[in-house]
């Protein structure tokens, strides 16, 4: 089964330490139990018990220390980082959050040429430390061009840092807070390490009412030496963007974990509940909602797994992952919202009850598309790749499943972030042409109409400046990329043709929905509107296939997993 089941965790690990970490983490949460997790969530308890567990087991140290700086079994291995992301999301977003912002905080450190700070970070990880990423500011959000944090040079060659940062996870406890700013009187960007325990570091507040500590901190004449500086100039700018490129990918995995737990809880509830002398799962509309939720979730996971493969093989000559990562961030997280809403429409009021995991899922799933750059920021990034993707493919070696236990060196050696429009991709049609299934074929026809539109009714200069119009284009382009990697991975994970075609049932419907939205845009022209109407298609109905997917995949999840109370 492709979905995580903590009670039967039979994932593929090629080393014993990785399996041990995952199983011990599952054991920690199952022993803690759902009731205690919910109690801590309601009381907004700082997750000290989880942090003590990871410290004792050296979890963060093992998973987040590059091989060069760590002990045996330490490496930055995207395969197992994905697995751990999913497990933490499955049990609660707060536990995932402290891990995620540690990843972000470590990004500029591992990308830095400052060996002293790298050794310090490795030492702190061994001690069980967490880390923080001081990038955003209250007035500017993620607009890093406008950062007001400044380093002012002093006569003795040191600096004094002044300014505030906002939305900074772990800012209450991190001994290394990777802080982004500018050198006063210059245009030079800079990253430096601050300590939340320093007397010139003011922890102002937690800006969110939650277990997670999302801090607002201020530096007041905070003393900085050259030894504290991680990166400056173009290097600091690149470190900021490259760190987000690495870190934003993890949000999709949190969504996958949340949705998986919520799906188990929802199907268990609905399959045992009788209304009007019928089990809830016997109602046709409920079957449809569960089937849509399940297929969307499987698609989320197939895509995110495949994107990780491209992340692991990335090099200066192959930066395809810079398209696939923001798709994980934008598409997988918004699909997560779709999954939860579908399940919530089934279980209705039960989804509000305080003893349900679902209550947390329904709240937390909406956070993920809105972190590390909102959906529209990621779509604006994605459309930069569209021309080369459709009209200028290149040859690349075949990329298989990347699960080998190795350090992903390139992620911290990426260099300049420029030239996104020059990145080339392999021919997307190969994945689509490897399947001859009814709904895959309808989807291929929709893609061909979209390509004709791009060539014959190309958006004019004004439309290219119209973010609202570009958002619609970006949604359809994203669907094409999404389908491509799903099909590439469906063979790898032996996904049955029935399930693949059922996935493309919703893909065809989604394509049609976005085409209709484009038809109704203020700036769409009559010629463009004709193309948009041609993109609107109905999926191929196959009642026997649908029933097989329902029986063999969806309803089969009944009573498969329930968390220990």
C-alpha positions, 0 to 999 in steps of 0.5 A: 500500500502506498499510503503510510500505515504506522501499525504496519510500517513496511517502507523501503530503507536500505540502512538499519539506522533509517528504519530504526529512527522511523519506527522509534518516532512512530512508537513515541507518538503511539505511546503518547496517544491521541488523547495526550496529543489533543490535550497538548494541542488544546492547551498549546503546550510547547512540545518539549517531550518530542524535542527531548525524544529527538535529542535522546535518539539524535534524530535531527543530528542523524537526518540533518547533518551532512555526512562530512560534518556528522557521525556515522549514519549522519547525512542529508538524505532527501529520501529519508527526510521525506519519510520523516516529514510524512510521519511528523505531519501524520501525528501533528503539524506542530511537531513537523513545524519545529523540524521544518524550521530547523531545516530552514535555519540550517540551510544558510549554515550548510551553504556557507563557506564558514567552516567554524559555523558549520562545525558549531551547528554539527556540535549543537545538533549532537546536543539535540538543538533546534534552529531558526531561519530569520528571513521574513519581517512584519512589514515586508513578509517574504519580500526579502528585497526590502529587509530592514535588518542591518549590520552596521560596521564598527571602527574595530572591524566588528558589527552591530545588528539592529532590526526585527524579524517576524514569523520565525519558528523556533526563535524562542530556543534556537542557539543559531538563528540564521538571520538575513539583513543588509550591511548598512550603507551598502546594497550588500545582503548578509546572513549571520548567526545570532543566539536567542539566549544572547542579552541583545536578542529580544524575544518579543512574542509568539505571533500565533496562538498555537503550540508552535512558537512562531516568534517575533524577535528583535536585535538591539546593537547585537554584537557580530564579528566576522566569525559570525557571518555566514555569507555576504553579497550575492552569496547571501541572496542565493542562500536565502532563495536556495534554502527556501527552494529546499525547504518549501518542498517539505510542506507538501509532505506535511499535507500528505501526512495530515491527509493520510491520518484524516482519511483513516479516521474518516473512513472508520467513522463513516463505515460504522455509522448508519443513517436512514438504515444505510451505512454512510459509506453506502451512499453514492455521493459519499463513495464519490467523495471518498474516492476523490479524496483517496485518488487525490491523496495517492496522486499527491504522494506519487508526485512528491516522491518523484519530485524527490528523485529529481531533487537527488540527481540535481546538478549544475546541468540538471536543475529540473527540480526547481520546477517540481519543488514549487509544484509540490509546495503549491499543488500538493498543499492545495490538493491537501485542502481539497482532500480534507474538505471532501472528507469533512463533507462526509463526516460533517459535525464529527470533524469539529469534535475535540477528541478527533485528530480531524479537528487539528487536520481541518485547521492545520491543512490550510496553513501549508499553502500559505507558508514559504511563499504563497500559492500565487508566488509559486505559480508566478515562479512556475510559469517561467518554465512553461516555454521550455517545458512545452516547446524546447525539450532536452535529452537527459539520462533516465532517472530511477527511484533515488533511495540510496543512502547517500548525502545530497551534496548539490543541495548546498552547492547550488550557487547562483539562483539566476537563469530559471528561464533557461532550464531545460526539461525532458519531453513530458509526452514520453510519460503520457504516451507510456499509458493508453488509458481512457482518461489519460487519453482525454487528458492528453487531448486537453494538453494538445489544445492548451499547446495550440492555444499557447502557440496560436493565441499567445498571451499578449504583453498586457496579459503577461503582466496580468497576475490574475490571468497568469494564475489561470495559465499556471494552474493548467501548466501545473496540472500537466507537470503534475500528471507527468510525474504521477505517470512516471512514478505509477510504474515505479510503485506498481499502481494498477491501471484502474487507479491510474485512470481514476486519478485522471478522472479528477485530473480531466475535471480539474483541467476543465475547471481551470479552462472555464475560469480562464474563459471568464477572465476579464482579459481573455480574447474571443480567440482564446475563449474558443480554445478554453472551451475546447479544453472542457471535457468530461472524463470517461465513465467506467462504472466497473472500474470505479467500483473496483477502485472503491472496493479494492482501494478505498473501502479496503482502508476501513479499520486498517488504522486507528491511533492508540488512544 
